[in-house]
Amino acid sequence: MAIITISRQTASLGDDLAQELAADLSYRYLDKKIVEESLKSFGFPEERIERYDEKKPGFWDIFSSEKDRYFQLLKHAMYDFASKDNCVLLGRGGQGLFKNIPGVIKIKFMAPFQIRVERFKKYYNCSTRQAEQMLKLKDNERDGFHKNFFGIDWESDDLYDIVINTGTVLKKTALDLIKHFVSIFPPKELHDAALRRIRDLALAQSVLIEIIYKEHIPIQFIDVRAEDGTVYLLGSVNTPERIDECVRAAKGVPGVTKVVPEINVVLEYLGM
């Protein structure tokens, strides 16, 4: 049993390896398509998803509510998928989202730049110059995505349990290494603790989505925490009635057994 995140440089064979790993282990597989379907189910415009997917947000996007909405829905999709256990999550900042959860296996595939250039040239039938430019652009976009949404340097090996250089390690060998690692790690106690934590995060995120994006309840500085079905709501509203609305919305989320509101009422400043 394992929850596995896959991070990869462009042309490091990471996409293929992630898919093959999931198939070999008979694990569920989360990729771009599944994330997109989840976001669209909440009404996020299909044409806008590509604007943020593993890309550095534009200058004005950094301050937009759309960017925040994308991030909250992305977290919801990934937490929910991982909460069902035995899965491989491809990209989308999984190593950042689960970085403080021991027991989640975090893998990175990389390869030297020139090897990636040759692979890119062969796949897209382009020139060396074009391949170099596109790889640098994609590397920069992925770097910006992780820094802006997760506050991490995704190239740092400290984020990963396994880093594999596909410039020297064959695909079959890489898969065999990972499958052996999965067979011995994590120990059951650590895996179970990680799964409980992820299920709490998934429930909390579902409540947040319900309050903000389904019920559209105006609440500032919202923070939702969950522990074994008990949900704690934090934030600020302008009337006591809003607290009741938040509690009702939270109670309607499957899996919630108790709601503890820790919400402050802050009257709006109307001026003199």
C-alpha positions in Angstrom: 0.0 0.0 0.0 1.4 3.4 -0.9 0.6 7.0 -2.0 3.2 8.1 -4.6 3.9 11.5 -6.1 5.9 11.8 -9.3 7.8 14.9 -10.2 9.7 15.1 -13.5 11.8 17.3 -15.7 10.4 17.6 -19.3 11.8 14.8 -21.4 13.0 12.8 -18.4 10.5 10.0 -19.4 8.7 10.8 -16.1 5.2 10.7 -17.7 5.7 7.3 -19.2 7.3 5.9 -16.1 4.5 7.2 -13.8 1.8 5.6 -16.0 3.7 2.3 -16.2 4.4 2.3 -12.5 0.7 2.7 -11.7 -0.2 -0.1 -14.2 2.4 -2.4 -12.7 1.2 -1.8 -9.2 -2.5 -1.8 -10.2 -2.7 1.6 -8.6 -5.1 4.5 -9.5 -3.4 7.1 -11.6 -4.0 10.9 -11.4 -2.8 12.9 -14.3 -3.6 16.2 -16.0 -6.9 14.9 -17.5 -8.3 13.8 -14.2 -7.4 17.1 -12.5 -9.0 19.0 -15.4 -12.2 17.0 -15.1 -12.3 17.7 -11.3 -11.8 21.4 -11.8 -14.5 21.6 -14.6 -17.0 19.8 -12.3 -16.8 22.9 -10.0 -17.3 25.2 -12.9 -13.8 26.3 -13.5 -13.5 27.3 -17.2 -11.8 24.7 -19.3 -10.0 27.4 -21.3 -8.5 28.9 -18.1 -7.1 25.7 -16.6 -4.3 25.6 -19.1 -3.3 29.1 -17.9 -2.2 27.7 -14.5 -1.5 24.0 -15.1 2.2 23.6 -14.1 2.9 27.2 -15.3 4.2 30.3 -13.7 1.2 32.7 -13.1 1.4 36.0 -15.0 2.0 39.2 -13.1 -1.7 40.1 -12.7 -2.7 36.5 -12.1 -0.7 36.6 -8.9 -3.3 38.9 -7.4 -6.4 37.4 -8.9 -9.1 35.5 -7.1 -9.2 33.1 -10.1 -5.7 31.9 -9.2 -6.7 31.3 -5.6 -9.8 29.4 -6.8 -7.7 27.3 -9.1 -5.3 26.4 -6.3 -8.0 25.5 -3.8 -9.8 23.3 -6.4 -6.4 21.7 -7.3 -5.8 20.8 -3.7 -9.3 19.4 -3.4 -8.7 17.1 -6.4 -5.4 15.8 -5.2 -6.4 15.3 -1.5 -9.6 13.6 -2.5 -7.7 11.3 -5.0 -5.0 10.4 -2.5 -7.4 9.8 0.4 -8.6 6.7 -1.4 -5.1 5.2 -1.0 -2.9 3.2 -3.5 -2.3 5.8 -6.1 0.3 7.5 -8.3 -0.1 11.3 -8.6 1.7 12.8 -11.6 3.0 16.4 -11.1 0.8 19.3 -10.1 3.0 20.0 -7.1 2.3 16.7 -5.3 5.7 16.8 -3.6 4.9 20.2 -2.2 1.3 19.4 -1.2 2.4 16.3 0.7 5.9 17.4 1.8 5.1 17.4 5.5 3.5 14.0 5.5 5.9 11.2 6.2 4.9 8.0 4.6 3.9 9.5 1.2 6.6 8.4 -1.3 7.9 11.2 -3.3 9.9 10.4 -6.5 11.6 12.7 -9.0 12.8 11.8 -12.5 15.5 13.9 -14.1 18.1 13.7 -16.9 21.0 15.9 -18.0 20.0 18.8 -20.2 21.6 17.6 -23.4 20.0 14.2 -23.2 16.6 15.9 -22.7 17.4 18.1 -25.7 18.0 15.0 -27.9 14.8 13.3 -26.7 12.8 16.5 -27.3 14.3 16.8 -30.8 13.4 13.3 -31.7 9.9 13.4 -30.3 8.9 16.8 -31.9 11.2 16.6 -34.9 12.6 20.0 -34.3 16.1 21.7 -34.3 18.5 21.7 -31.5 17.9 25.4 -31.0 14.2 25.0 -30.8 14.5 22.1 -28.4 16.8 24.0 -26.1 14.5 27.0 -26.1 11.4 25.0 -25.4 13.0 23.0 -22.6 14.3 26.2 -20.9 10.8 27.6 -21.2 9.2 24.5 -19.7 11.8 24.3 -16.9 11.1 28.0 -16.1 7.4 27.6 -16.1 7.5 24.5 -13.8 9.8 26.3 -11.5 7.5 29.3 -11.3 4.5 27.1 -10.7 6.0 25.4 -7.7 7.4 28.6 -6.2 4.1 30.6 -6.6 1.7 27.9 -5.5 3.7 25.9 -3.1 6.6 28.1 -2.1 9.2 25.4 -2.9 12.2 25.0 -5.1 11.0 21.8 -6.8 14.5 20.9 -8.0 15.7 20.5 -4.4 16.5 16.9 -3.8 15.4 17.4 -0.1 11.8 17.1 -1.2 12.2 13.5 -2.5 12.7 10.0 -1.2 14.0 8.8 -4.6 15.7 10.7 -7.4 16.4 8.8 -10.6 18.6 9.9 -13.5 16.9 8.5 -16.6 20.0 9.5 -18.6 21.8 6.6 -17.1 19.1 4.4 -15.5 17.0 2.3 -17.9 13.2 2.5 -17.6 12.9 -1.1 -16.6 15.6 -0.7 -13.9 13.9 2.5 -12.7 10.6 0.7 -12.4 12.1 -2.3 -10.6 13.9 0.0 -8.1 10.7 1.9 -7.3 8.6 -1.3 -7.0 11.1 -2.8 -4.6 11.1 0.4 -2.5 7.3 0.4 -2.4 7.4 -3.2 -1.2 9.4 -2.3 1.9 8.4 1.3 2.5 6.5 2.8 4.2 5.9 0.6 7.2 2.2 0.0 7.9 2.1 2.3 10.9 3.6 5.2 9.0 1.4 4.6 6.0 -1.8 4.5 8.1 -0.8 7.7 9.9 -0.2 9.4 6.5 -3.5 8.2 5.2 -5.4 9.5 8.2 -3.8 12.8 7.8 -4.6 13.0 4.1 -8.2 12.1 4.8 -8.4 14.9 7.4 -7.0 17.3 4.8 -9.4 16.1 2.1 -12.4 16.6 4.4 -11.2 20.0 5.5 -10.7 21.0 1.8 -14.2 19.7 0.9 -15.7 21.9 3.6 -13.7 24.9 2.4 -14.9 24.4 -1.1 -18.5 24.0 0.1 -18.5 27.3 2.0 -16.6 29.5 -0.5 -17.4 28.1 -3.9 -20.7 26.3 -3.6 -22.6 28.3 -0.9 -20.6 31.5 -1.6 -20.7 32.6 2.0 -18.7 35.8 2.6 -16.0 34.9 5.1 -12.5 36.4 5.4 -9.3 34.6 6.3 -11.0 31.2 6.3 -9.1 28.2 7.6 -10.6 24.8 8.0 -9.1 21.9 9.9 -10.4 18.4 10.4 -9.6 15.6 12.8 -11.5 12.3 12.6 -14.7 13.9 11.4 -14.6 16.9 13.6 -14.2 20.1 11.6 -12.9 23.4 13.1 -13.9 26.6 11.2 -11.7 29.7 11.6 -12.1 33.1 10.0 -14.0 36.4 10.2 -17.5 37.3 9.2 -19.6 40.5 9.6 -22.7 39.1 11.2 -23.5 36.2 13.6 -25.9 34.8 11.0 -22.9 34.1 8.7 -21.4 31.8 11.4 -24.6 29.8 11.3 -24.5 29.6 7.5 -20.9 28.3 7.6 -21.8 25.7 10.2 -24.8 24.5 8.2 -22.7 24.3 5.0 -20.0 22.3 6.8 -22.5 19.9 8.3 -23.8 19.1 4.9 -20.4 17.7 3.7 -20.2 13.9 3.8 -17.9 12.7 6.5 -18.4 15.6 8.9 -19.6 14.4 12.3 -19.1 17.6 14.3 -18.5 21.3 13.6 -16.6 23.6 16.0 -17.0 27.2 14.9 -14.1 29.5 15.9 -15.2 32.4 13.7 -14.9 36.0 14.8 -17.6 38.6 14.0 -16.0 41.7 12.8 -18.3 44.6 12.0 -17.6 46.4 8.7 -16.1 49.9 9.0 -18.6 52.3 7.6 -16.7 55.5 8.1 -18.0 58.8 9.6 
